[in-house]
Amino acid sequence: MEEYALIMRHEDGAKIASPEQMQVWMKQTMDWIGGIAAQNKFVSGTGLPFDGARVVTTKNSKPVVTNGPFGDIKETIGGLIIVKAGSFDEAVEFAKGCPVLQGEGNSLEVRKIAKDDGIH
């Protein structure tokens, strides 16, 4: 089994859902994750809130830290989960069931996690 990151992207992070809608989405997401966990294929996951973000870039060969996320960024990363899957296609099938896809333009990026090959 390989591990894959399923990265949840929201097209318009500036839109704020009502507390009631957030509760519905959270339940749907927990049910989706529960289905993956029932197959013993859920590894870990976390949400990524808007507040408290910082962006580190380089200017004149020195790190520069700024507040973020920024209003001009069209999409935001809302969270990610890591799953075990027998193939990339199986990981994609998990992604297809994610409730975040109910939002028009939202997406899930599926990435294979590199194994520790001793290179640090």
C-alpha positions in Angstrom: 0.0 0.0 0.0 1.1 3.5 -0.8 0.1 6.7 1.0 -1.6 9.6 -0.9 -2.5 13.1 0.2 -5.9 14.3 -0.8 -5.7 18.1 -0.7 -9.0 20.0 -0.5 -9.1 23.2 -2.5 -11.9 25.8 -2.3 -12.3 28.0 -5.4 -13.5 31.1 -3.5 -12.2 31.2 0.1 -13.8 34.7 0.5 -17.3 33.2 0.6 -18.4 32.5 4.2 -20.9 29.8 4.8 -23.5 30.0 7.6 -22.8 28.1 10.8 -25.6 25.8 9.9 -24.1 25.0 6.5 -20.7 24.5 8.1 -22.2 21.9 10.5 -23.8 20.0 7.5 -20.5 20.0 5.6 -18.5 18.9 8.6 -20.9 16.0 9.2 -20.7 15.0 5.6 -16.9 15.2 5.7 -16.7 13.2 8.9 -19.0 10.5 7.4 -16.8 10.4 4.2 -13.6 10.0 6.3 -15.4 7.4 8.4 -16.1 5.4 5.3 -12.4 5.5 4.4 -11.4 4.6 8.0 -13.9 1.7 8.0 -11.7 0.2 5.2 -8.6 0.7 7.4 -7.2 3.2 4.8 -7.4 6.5 6.7 -4.0 7.6 7.9 -4.5 11.2 9.2 -5.9 14.6 8.3 -6.4 18.1 9.3 -8.3 21.3 8.4 -6.5 24.5 7.6 -8.3 27.6 8.8 -8.0 31.0 7.1 -6.7 32.9 10.1 -3.2 32.8 11.3 -1.6 32.1 7.9 1.8 33.5 7.0 3.6 33.4 3.6 7.4 33.1 3.5 9.1 34.2 0.3 12.6 35.2 -0.7 13.7 38.7 -1.6 17.4 39.6 -2.1 18.3 36.1 -0.9 16.6 36.7 2.4 13.3 35.3 3.8 10.4 37.7 3.9 7.4 36.9 6.1 4.0 38.4 5.2 0.5 37.9 6.5 -1.8 35.7 4.4 -3.8 34.3 2.8 -4.4 37.2 0.4 -7.6 38.4 -1.1 -6.2 38.2 -4.6 -5.7 34.4 -4.3 -8.6 32.8 -6.0 -8.5 29.4 -4.3 -7.6 28.3 -0.8 -6.5 25.0 0.7 -9.1 24.0 3.2 -7.5 20.8 4.5 -6.0 17.5 3.6 -6.2 13.8 4.5 -3.7 11.1 4.0 -5.0 7.7 2.9 -3.5 4.3 2.1 -4.4 2.9 -1.3 -3.4 0.0 -3.5 -3.1 2.3 -6.5 -3.4 5.9 -7.6 -6.8 5.1 -9.1 -8.1 3.9 -5.7 -6.9 7.2 -4.1 -8.7 9.1 -6.9 -11.9 7.1 -6.1 -11.7 8.2 -2.5 -11.3 11.8 -3.6 -14.4 11.6 -5.8 -16.5 11.0 -2.7 -15.4 14.1 -0.9 -18.2 16.5 0.1 -16.0 19.5 -0.8 -16.8 18.7 -4.4 -20.4 19.9 -3.8 -19.0 23.5 -4.2 -18.8 24.6 -7.8 -15.2 24.9 -8.8 -13.8 23.2 -5.7 -11.4 20.4 -6.2 -9.2 17.7 -4.6 -5.6 17.3 -5.6 -4.4 13.7 -5.2 -0.6 13.3 -4.6 1.4 10.2 -3.9 3.5 10.7 -0.8 7.2 10.1 -1.4 8.7 7.2 0.6 11.6 7.8 2.9 14.5 6.9 0.6 17.2 7.9 3.1 17.8 11.3 1.4 17.6 14.2 3.8 
